[in-house]
Amino acid sequence: MNTNFEILELGQSDLRRVALPVTDINDVVLQQNIDDLIVFVQQRGGMGIAATQVGINQRFFIMSSHPNERYPYAPDMPATCVINPEIIWHSAAVEKDWEGCLSVPGLRALVPRYQQIEVRYSLRDGTQIQVKYDDFMARLFQHELDHLDGKVFVDRVESTMDMMTESSWRSMLAEKARSNAK
């Protein structure tokens, strides 16, 4: 088991590669990488990781959602491997919300994303999934899919005024929590 992945960061050219489709879902190395990335996400308390963020040039990512300090309204979803994903429909409605990324440490930004999407992908056992996601889950899916296409969230930011440091963002969250508690 390998959970000591090196996260590629903004500026490293491999982060900008477009990932290759998974052609053999039963490949032993692929299945081990999936296991390792699931553990990695769980250990970090993260919401997702794309294979390309750790230098694996294949079209898959892990999604895992649960309420936490950063995303108190996130729904519960067990760690799921999403293989060869595609968006087959999206709403006209776009919403901005805050995003961060392991590959862009220390930065948060308001990122416009489709509010609703319908997607198709394979699970690690080959099961074909077609499902609609909205709000937080739609955002998470689009964020991870961007990585497979060589993009990071800052590529979608409309203005530098929509960006702030992680520490400023955390202070803003704390202030909102104090205001809501009153």
C-alpha positions as CSV (number, residue, x, y, z in Angstrom):
1,M,0.0,0.0,0.0
2,N,1.3,3.5,-0.9
3,T,-0.4,6.4,0.7
4,N,2.7,8.7,0.7
5,F,1.7,10.4,-2.6
6,E,3.4,13.6,-3.6
7,I,0.7,16.1,-4.5
8,L,1.6,18.0,-7.7
9,E,1.2,21.7,-7.2
10,L,0.4,24.6,-9.4
11,G,3.4,25.3,-11.7
12,Q,4.3,21.6,-12.1
13,S,3.7,20.7,-15.8
14,D,2.3,17.2,-15.1
15,L,-0.6,18.8,-13.3
16,R,-1.7,20.3,-16.6
17,R,-1.7,17.1,-18.6
18,V,-4.9,15.8,-20.0
19,A,-5.4,12.3,-18.5
20,L,-5.7,9.2,-20.6
21,P,-8.8,7.1,-20.5
22,V,-8.8,3.9,-18.3
23,T,-8.9,1.0,-20.7
24,D,-8.7,-2.0,-18.4
25,I,-10.8,-1.5,-15.3
26,N,-9.5,-4.8,-13.9
27,D,-5.9,-3.8,-14.1
28,V,-4.2,-4.8,-10.7
29,V,-2.1,-1.5,-10.6
30,L,-5.2,0.6,-11.3
31,Q,-7.2,-1.2,-8.5
32,Q,-4.3,-0.8,-6.1
33,N,-4.0,2.9,-7.0
34,I,-7.7,3.3,-6.3
35,D,-7.4,1.6,-2.9
36,D,-4.4,3.8,-2.0
37,L,-6.1,7.1,-3.1
38,I,-9.2,6.2,-1.1
39,V,-7.1,5.8,2.1
40,F,-5.2,8.9,1.2
41,V,-8.4,11.0,0.9
42,Q,-9.7,9.6,4.2
43,Q,-6.5,10.2,6.0
44,R,-6.5,13.8,4.9
45,G,-10.2,14.4,5.6
46,G,-10.5,15.6,2.0
47,M,-13.4,15.6,-0.3
48,G,-11.7,14.4,-3.4
49,I,-8.4,13.7,-5.3
50,A,-7.8,13.2,-9.0
51,A,-5.3,10.6,-10.1
52,T,-3.5,13.4,-12.0
53,Q,-2.8,15.3,-8.8
54,V,-0.5,12.5,-7.7
55,G,1.1,11.9,-11.1
56,I,-1.1,9.0,-12.3
57,N,-2.0,9.8,-15.9
58,Q,-5.4,8.1,-15.9
59,R,-9.0,9.4,-16.0
60,F,-10.3,8.7,-12.5
61,F,-10.8,10.4,-9.3
62,I,-12.1,9.8,-5.8
63,M,-15.1,11.7,-4.4
64,S,-15.9,11.6,-0.7
65,S,-18.2,14.0,1.0
66,H,-19.0,14.6,4.7
67,P,-19.8,17.7,6.8
68,N,-16.7,19.2,8.3
69,E,-15.2,22.5,9.5
70,R,-14.6,23.8,6.0
71,Y,-17.8,22.5,4.4
72,P,-20.4,22.2,7.2
73,Y,-23.3,21.7,4.8
74,A,-21.6,19.0,2.7
75,P,-23.8,15.9,2.2
76,D,-22.6,12.4,3.3
77,M,-21.2,10.3,0.5
78,P,-18.8,7.4,1.0
79,A,-15.5,7.4,-0.9
80,T,-16.3,6.5,-4.5
81,C,-14.0,6.0,-7.4
82,V,-15.2,7.7,-10.6
83,I,-13.6,6.3,-13.8
84,N,-13.7,7.9,-17.2
85,P,-16.3,10.5,-16.2
86,E,-18.2,12.8,-18.5
87,I,-20.8,15.5,-18.1
88,I,-23.7,14.7,-20.4
89,W,-26.0,17.6,-19.4
90,H,-25.7,20.7,-17.3
91,S,-28.1,23.4,-16.1
92,A,-27.9,26.9,-17.5
93,A,-27.7,28.1,-13.9
94,V,-24.2,28.8,-12.7
95,E,-23.3,29.6,-9.0
96,K,-20.2,30.9,-7.5
97,D,-18.9,29.3,-4.3
98,W,-15.6,29.0,-2.5
99,E,-13.1,26.3,-3.5
100,G,-9.7,25.2,-2.4
101,C,-7.3,22.5,-3.6
102,L,-4.4,20.4,-2.4
103,S,-2.6,21.3,-5.6
104,V,-3.0,25.1,-4.9
105,P,-2.2,25.3,-1.2
106,G,-2.9,28.4,0.8
107,L,-5.5,29.9,-1.7
108,R,-9.3,30.0,-1.9
109,A,-11.4,31.5,-4.6
110,L,-15.0,32.0,-5.7
111,V,-15.4,29.7,-8.7
112,P,-18.4,29.7,-11.0
113,R,-19.8,26.2,-11.6
114,Y,-22.9,24.7,-13.1
115,Q,-25.5,24.2,-10.3
116,Q,-26.8,20.9,-11.7
117,I,-25.1,18.3,-13.9
118,E,-25.9,14.9,-15.2
119,V,-22.9,12.6,-15.5
120,R,-21.9,9.2,-16.7
121,Y,-18.9,7.2,-15.3
122,S,-17.8,3.7,-14.3
123,L,-17.3,2.4,-10.8
124,R,-14.2,0.3,-10.1
125,D,-16.2,-2.9,-10.6
126,G,-17.2,-1.8,-14.1
127,T,-20.8,-0.8,-13.2
128,Q,-22.0,2.1,-15.4
129,I,-23.5,5.0,-13.5
130,Q,-25.6,7.8,-14.8
131,V,-26.7,10.3,-12.1
132,K,-27.6,13.9,-11.5
133,Y,-25.7,16.0,-9.0
134,D,-26.6,19.4,-7.8
135,D,-25.1,22.1,-5.6
136,F,-22.1,20.9,-3.5
137,M,-21.8,17.4,-5.2
138,A,-22.0,19.0,-8.7
139,R,-19.2,21.4,-7.7
140,L,-17.1,18.6,-6.3
141,F,-17.5,16.5,-9.4
142,Q,-16.7,19.5,-11.8
143,H,-13.6,20.4,-9.7
144,E,-12.2,16.9,-9.9
145,L,-13.1,16.5,-13.5
146,D,-11.2,19.7,-14.3
147,H,-8.0,18.0,-13.0
148,L,-8.4,15.2,-15.5
149,D,-8.5,17.9,-18.2
150,G,-5.4,19.6,-17.0
151,K,-7.2,22.5,-15.3
152,V,-7.2,23.8,-11.7
153,F,-9.9,25.9,-10.0
154,V,-8.0,29.2,-10.4
155,D,-8.4,28.8,-14.2
156,R,-12.1,29.4,-13.8
157,V,-11.9,32.4,-11.4
158,E,-13.5,35.5,-13.0
159,S,-11.5,38.1,-11.1
160,T,-8.6,38.3,-8.7
161,M,-11.0,40.0,-6.4
162,D,-12.6,36.6,-6.0
163,M,-9.4,35.1,-4.4
164,M,-8.1,35.1,-0.9
165,T,-5.5,33.3,1.2
166,E,-6.6,30.3,3.2
167,S,-6.1,32.1,6.5
168,S,-8.2,35.0,5.4
169,W,-10.9,32.6,4.2
170,R,-10.9,30.8,7.5
171,S,-11.2,34.1,9.4
172,M,-14.2,35.0,7.2
173,L,-15.8,31.6,8.0
174,A,-15.2,32.1,11.7
175,E,-16.7,35.6,11.5
176,K,-19.8,34.3,9.7
177,A,-20.2,31.6,12.3
178,R,-20.0,34.2,15.1
179,S,-22.6,36.4,13.4
180,N,-24.9,33.4,12.8
181,A,-24.6,32.4,16.5
182,K,-25.9,35.8,17.6
